[in-house]
């Protein structure tokens, strides 16, 4: 079971405001998910080689070709906000 304080912390990190009922619901749901994931510990993986992808994939690389260049003004003309010739974005990291 996941602790209530962990749900509250995850909600704060995710910038979510949860009521008591929602906290209890997510505490139960996340606990069930974590319990299900723990069942993977019972799987015998002796002799199984770790893989990145189950299917062999071959990277098809191509040469980068510059095809036209936009001016800084053209790039920024549709930006909601710009400052000093750069995109201006709101601060996303808070004191949480």
Long-range contacts (C-beta under 8 A, 24 or more apart in sequence): 1-27, 1-31, 2-27, 2-30, 2-31, 2-34, 3-27, 12-96, 13-96, 15-94, 15-96
